[in-house]
Amino acid sequence: MQSEKEIIAATDAPDPNSTTVRTKSSSPRTKVFSRYPLPSDRTPFSTHFDILARFVTHSRNGNEPVAAEKVEGEGVPIQAAQMNVKFMTDIGLLKFDSKGLYLPSPEAIRFVNAKTVGDDRARPIIRALIQSAWFTEIASSVLRMRPVVTDDALIGELALAAETNKEKKGPALRVLVEYLVWSGILVRDERGLSLAENRLSTEATSDPKAGAPAAVASAPKAQGERLPGATPPSVAEAGAWHIVQTEDFFLKVRSDSEVIAEVGEQLVLLAKKIERLRTKAAAPASAPATIPSS
């Protein structure tokens, strides 16, 4: 007769004919807070344009709302669109239609079609869209105080503004930097990142042939007088350009309805910026405290 210990040992012995399935316990992923919608930290910047192109195609140029998961595949990884629709909606590339359905914005459709012609035709569309975005304002503010910063330093400033964890959301914040560089708002070189407008200004003042651009810009010009650096179009290209010149400005624009629309969008943004500056300048300063006379 077997003892009680022998019975327990026989029961605990593994069955050689049985298959053991081990499951790996995984702890739930902690959600990291952000003040603003951020792109996915698992989707590279280059995939964003593929997502947009698929939205435009599957929605039939914005005529039929489409679910995010429907645009995935054929180069767009699974969940890439689903994890980026909030961000793309926030910056104006997508429009929320109904539960789970989205439409590409008119700007996104213009962008996708322009990109098939060339990146130089598509950049102004993205630039106009994100010009007033929170991350553009932060980058502009930082680079006006420090002309050149590293990618890592700017990502840190964006993390502070978004009230999020830089270590965990670093890849997502880096995508924002890539939007700024690709659109031409920022310039990246061996020194780091700088504002494109500052770079152009520095190059103009450092060029001895450029003269004094500030004085030229402020001086009224008579009708027909050519501005320095503004070369009239040749006879061959005259039909491809339109020129508007007054005492206050000189405008040379390509004869293209999309480009002219882009000029209008840029002027609207400029008008808003000027209005904000005027409002800020007109705000009454707090009156100094007065000491009552004895």
C-alpha positions as CSV (number, residue, x, y, z in Angstrom):
1,M,0.0,0.0,0.0
2,Q,1.3,3.4,-1.0
3,S,1.9,6.0,1.8
4,E,0.2,9.4,1.7
5,K,3.5,11.1,0.7
6,E,3.9,8.7,-2.3
7,I,0.4,9.4,-3.5
8,I,0.9,13.2,-3.4
9,A,4.3,12.9,-5.2
10,A,2.6,10.8,-8.0
11,T,-0.2,13.3,-8.3
12,D,2.3,16.3,-8.7
13,A,4.4,14.6,-11.3
14,P,4.0,16.0,-14.8
15,D,2.2,14.1,-17.4
16,P,4.6,13.5,-20.3
17,N,1.6,13.4,-22.8
18,S,0.1,16.7,-21.6
19,T,0.9,20.1,-23.2
20,T,1.6,23.0,-20.8
21,V,0.6,26.5,-21.9
22,R,2.2,29.3,-20.1
23,T,0.7,32.7,-20.3
24,K,2.7,35.9,-19.8
25,S,1.1,38.3,-17.4
26,S,1.3,41.9,-18.6
27,S,0.5,44.9,-16.5
28,P,-1.8,47.5,-18.1
29,R,-0.1,50.3,-19.9
30,T,-0.1,53.6,-18.0
31,K,-1.7,56.4,-19.9
32,V,0.5,59.5,-20.1
33,F,-1.4,62.8,-19.8
34,S,-1.0,65.6,-22.4
35,R,-2.7,69.0,-22.5
36,Y,-2.9,68.8,-26.3
37,P,-3.6,65.9,-28.7
38,L,-0.3,64.4,-29.7
39,P,0.6,62.2,-32.6
40,S,1.2,58.5,-31.8
41,D,4.6,57.8,-30.4
42,R,4.7,54.6,-32.4
43,T,4.1,56.2,-35.8
44,P,7.0,57.8,-37.7
45,F,6.5,61.2,-39.3
46,S,6.9,59.8,-42.8
47,T,3.8,57.6,-42.3
48,H,1.6,60.6,-41.6
49,F,1.5,61.6,-45.3
50,D,0.6,58.0,-46.3
51,I,-2.3,58.1,-43.9
52,L,-3.5,61.4,-45.4
53,A,-3.2,60.0,-48.9
54,R,-5.3,57.0,-48.0
55,F,-8.0,59.1,-46.4
56,V,-8.3,61.2,-49.5
57,T,-8.5,58.1,-51.7
58,H,-10.9,56.1,-49.6
59,S,-13.2,59.1,-49.0
60,R,-13.3,59.8,-52.7
61,N,-11.8,63.3,-52.3
62,G,-13.8,64.0,-49.1
63,N,-17.2,62.9,-50.4
64,E,-17.7,59.9,-48.2
65,P,-16.7,59.6,-44.5
66,V,-14.4,56.7,-43.7
67,A,-13.4,54.9,-40.6
68,A,-9.7,55.2,-39.6
69,E,-9.1,51.4,-39.7
70,K,-10.3,51.3,-43.3
71,V,-7.3,53.4,-44.5
72,E,-4.8,51.1,-42.8
73,G,-2.9,48.6,-45.0
74,E,-0.8,49.0,-48.2
75,G,2.0,50.8,-46.4
76,V,0.0,52.2,-43.5
77,P,0.6,49.9,-40.3
78,I,-2.3,48.6,-38.4
79,Q,-3.6,51.1,-35.8
80,A,-1.4,53.9,-37.3
81,A,-4.4,55.9,-38.5
82,Q,-6.6,55.1,-35.5
83,M,-3.9,56.4,-33.1
84,N,-3.3,59.7,-35.1
85,V,-6.8,60.9,-36.1
86,K,-7.2,63.1,-33.0
87,F,-4.0,64.9,-33.7
88,M,-4.7,65.2,-37.4
89,T,-8.2,66.6,-36.6
90,D,-6.7,69.0,-34.1
91,I,-4.4,70.6,-36.7
92,G,-7.0,70.7,-39.4
93,L,-6.0,67.8,-41.7
94,L,-9.1,65.7,-40.9
95,K,-12.7,66.6,-39.9
96,F,-14.8,64.5,-37.5
97,D,-18.0,63.4,-39.3
98,S,-19.7,61.0,-36.9
99,K,-18.8,58.2,-34.5
100,G,-15.6,56.6,-35.8
101,L,-15.9,58.3,-39.2
102,Y,-13.6,61.1,-40.6
103,L,-13.2,63.2,-43.7
104,P,-10.1,64.8,-45.1
105,S,-10.2,68.6,-44.9
106,P,-10.1,70.7,-48.1
107,E,-6.5,71.6,-47.1
108,A,-5.6,68.0,-46.8
109,I,-7.0,67.2,-50.2
110,R,-5.1,70.1,-51.7
111,F,-1.9,69.0,-49.9
112,V,-2.1,65.3,-51.1
113,N,-2.7,66.4,-54.7
114,A,0.0,69.1,-54.6
115,K,2.5,66.6,-53.2
116,T,2.1,64.5,-56.3
117,V,3.4,67.5,-58.2
118,G,6.3,68.3,-55.8
119,D,7.1,68.9,-52.1
120,D,7.7,72.6,-52.8
121,R,4.0,72.9,-53.9
122,A,2.8,71.1,-50.8
123,R,4.9,72.7,-48.1
124,P,3.0,76.0,-48.1
125,I,-0.3,74.2,-47.4
126,I,1.0,72.5,-44.3
127,R,2.8,75.6,-43.2
128,A,-0.5,77.6,-43.3
129,L,-2.3,74.9,-41.4
130,I,0.1,74.7,-38.5
131,Q,1.2,78.3,-38.4
132,S,-1.2,79.0,-35.5
133,A,-0.8,75.6,-33.8
134,W,0.3,75.5,-30.2
135,F,3.7,73.8,-31.0
136,T,4.5,76.4,-33.7
137,E,3.9,79.2,-31.2
138,I,6.1,77.5,-28.6
139,A,8.9,76.9,-31.1
140,S,8.7,80.5,-32.4
141,S,8.8,81.8,-28.8
142,V,11.8,79.7,-27.8
143,L,13.8,80.5,-31.0
144,R,13.2,84.2,-30.7
145,M,14.9,84.1,-27.4
146,R,17.6,81.6,-28.4
147,P,18.3,81.8,-32.2
148,V,19.5,78.2,-32.3
149,V,18.5,75.2,-30.2
150,T,19.0,71.4,-30.4
151,D,16.2,69.0,-31.3
152,D,16.3,67.7,-27.7
153,A,16.1,71.1,-26.2
154,L,13.0,72.0,-28.3
155,I,11.4,68.7,-27.5
156,G,11.9,69.5,-23.8
157,E,10.1,72.9,-24.2
158,L,7.3,71.2,-26.1
159,A,6.9,68.6,-23.3
160,L,6.7,71.4,-20.7
161,A,4.0,73.3,-22.8
162,A,2.0,70.1,-23.3
163,E,2.4,69.2,-19.6
164,T,3.5,65.7,-20.5
165,N,6.4,63.3,-19.8
166,K,9.3,63.9,-22.2
167,E,10.8,60.5,-21.8
168,K,7.6,58.7,-22.6
169,K,6.2,61.1,-25.2
170,G,9.6,62.0,-26.7
171,P,8.9,60.2,-30.1
172,A,5.5,61.9,-30.4
173,L,7.0,65.3,-29.7
174,R,9.7,64.6,-32.2
175,V,7.0,64.2,-34.9
176,L,5.9,67.8,-34.1
177,V,9.4,69.0,-34.7
178,E,9.5,67.2,-38.1
179,Y,6.2,68.9,-39.1
180,L,7.9,72.3,-38.3
181,V,11.0,71.4,-40.3
182,W,9.3,69.8,-43.3
183,S,6.8,72.8,-43.6
184,G,9.7,75.2,-43.7
185,I,8.9,77.0,-40.5
186,L,12.1,75.7,-38.9
187,V,15.5,75.1,-40.5
188,R,17.8,72.3,-39.4
189,D,21.6,72.3,-40.0
190,E,24.7,71.2,-38.2
191,R,24.2,73.9,-35.5
192,G,20.7,72.8,-34.7
193,L,17.2,74.3,-35.3
194,S,16.4,77.9,-36.1
195,L,13.5,79.9,-37.4
196,A,13.4,80.1,-41.2
197,E,12.4,83.8,-41.0
198,N,15.5,84.6,-38.8
199,R,17.8,82.6,-41.1
200,L,16.6,84.6,-44.1
201,S,17.0,87.9,-42.2
202,T,20.5,87.0,-41.1
203,E,21.5,86.0,-44.6
204,A,20.2,89.2,-46.1
205,T,22.0,91.5,-43.6
206,S,25.3,89.5,-43.9
207,D,25.3,89.8,-47.7
208,P,27.1,93.0,-48.7
209,K,25.1,93.1,-51.9
210,A,21.8,93.1,-50.0
211,G,22.3,96.6,-48.6
212,A,20.0,97.7,-45.9
213,P,16.8,95.7,-46.3
214,A,15.0,97.5,-43.4
215,A,15.5,100.9,-44.9
216,V,14.4,99.7,-48.3
217,A,11.2,98.1,-47.0
218,S,10.2,101.2,-45.1
219,A,10.8,103.6,-47.9
220,P,7.8,104.4,-50.1
221,K,8.2,103.3,-53.7
222,A,6.8,105.2,-56.7
223,Q,4.7,103.3,-59.2
224,G,6.9,101.6,-61.7
225,E,10.1,101.8,-59.5
226,R,11.7,98.4,-59.1
227,L,12.5,97.2,-55.6
228,P,16.0,95.9,-55.0
229,G,16.1,92.2,-55.4
230,A,12.8,92.1,-57.2
231,T,13.6,91.1,-60.7
232,P,10.8,91.7,-63.2
233,P,9.7,88.5,-65.1
234,S,11.1,87.9,-68.5
235,V,8.9,88.0,-71.6
236,A,8.8,84.2,-71.7
237,E,7.6,83.9,-68.1
238,A,5.4,87.0,-68.0
239,G,2.2,85.0,-68.5
240,A,3.1,82.7,-65.7
241,W,3.3,85.4,-63.0
242,H,1.1,88.3,-61.7
243,I,2.7,91.4,-60.2
244,V,1.0,93.8,-57.8
245,Q,3.0,96.9,-56.8
246,T,2.0,99.8,-54.7
247,E,3.8,102.3,-52.5
248,D,3.5,99.9,-49.6
249,F,4.3,96.5,-51.0
250,F,5.5,94.5,-54.0
251,L,3.9,91.1,-54.7
252,K,4.9,88.6,-57.4
253,V,2.8,85.5,-57.4
254,R,2.6,82.5,-59.7
255,S,-0.4,82.3,-62.0
256,D,-2.0,79.5,-60.2
257,S,-5.3,79.5,-58.3
258,E,-3.9,77.3,-55.5
259,V,-0.9,79.6,-55.0
260,I,-3.2,82.7,-54.9
261,A,-5.4,81.0,-52.4
262,E,-2.3,80.2,-50.3
263,V,-1.4,83.9,-50.4
264,G,-4.8,84.8,-49.1
265,E,-4.5,82.3,-46.2
266,Q,-1.1,83.8,-45.3
267,L,-2.5,87.3,-45.3
268,V,-5.3,86.3,-43.0
269,L,-2.8,84.8,-40.6
270,L,-0.7,87.9,-40.8
271,A,-3.7,90.1,-40.1
272,K,-4.6,88.0,-37.0
273,K,-1.0,88.3,-35.8
274,I,-1.0,92.1,-36.2
275,E,-4.3,92.4,-34.5
276,R,-3.0,90.3,-31.5
277,L,0.1,92.5,-31.3
278,R,-2.0,95.7,-31.4
279,T,-4.4,94.4,-28.7
280,K,-1.5,93.5,-26.5
281,A,0.2,96.9,-27.0
282,A,-3.1,98.7,-26.4
283,A,-3.8,96.9,-23.1
284,P,-3.6,99.5,-20.3
285,A,-0.6,99.1,-17.9
286,S,-1.4,98.6,-14.3
287,A,-1.4,102.0,-12.5
288,P,1.4,102.4,-9.9
289,A,0.3,102.3,-6.3
290,T,0.0,105.8,-4.8
291,I,1.1,106.7,-1.3
292,P,-1.5,108.8,0.5
293,S,-0.2,112.1,1.8
294,S,-0.2,112.6,5.5
